[in-house]
Amino acid sequence: MIGSQQALHQGVTSLYVSHQRWLSGFIQRRMGCPSTSADLVQDTYLRLLNSGRLPDTDSARAYLTHIAKGLIVDWYRRRRVEQAYLDYLQAQPELMASSPEQHQQTMEALVAVDTLLGHLPVKVRQALLMRQLERMSYKDIAKALSVSVSSVEKYVAKALTACVLAAQE
């Protein structure tokens, strides 16, 4: 086991030496910010290391690109959620100051919820949001989604089950 870990580390180091400059340019063109790009390059190799798998030499760039694109999407999703949260806070009549730790915990929770919702089927997500945020009745949701009330009940149950399972992880 230790030998395979050492081989993995050596393989990732070799990929880093061979592709870091190219990957950095690839990410930099999409992000525009050198420090964010550097963070995402490091996160790409960290994710590769944590996966425990090395790509074939012929597909290394494609594999690194795939990982990097996922991290870029996650970064933009996080920024979108963070901006929405900041906009919400600004719209509040009297802002109660929160500690940086509370702010970070809230952001992590919001990003986790956004990620969870993004993985749900569209109608399941819509039904949950209509029910929880808009306080719509199942009948009204069924009408809006052009489905039966029974389907809405199943959608909401599926979404809530996904939320509970995510909270237990």
Beta strands, then each sheet from edge to edge (+ up, - down):
end
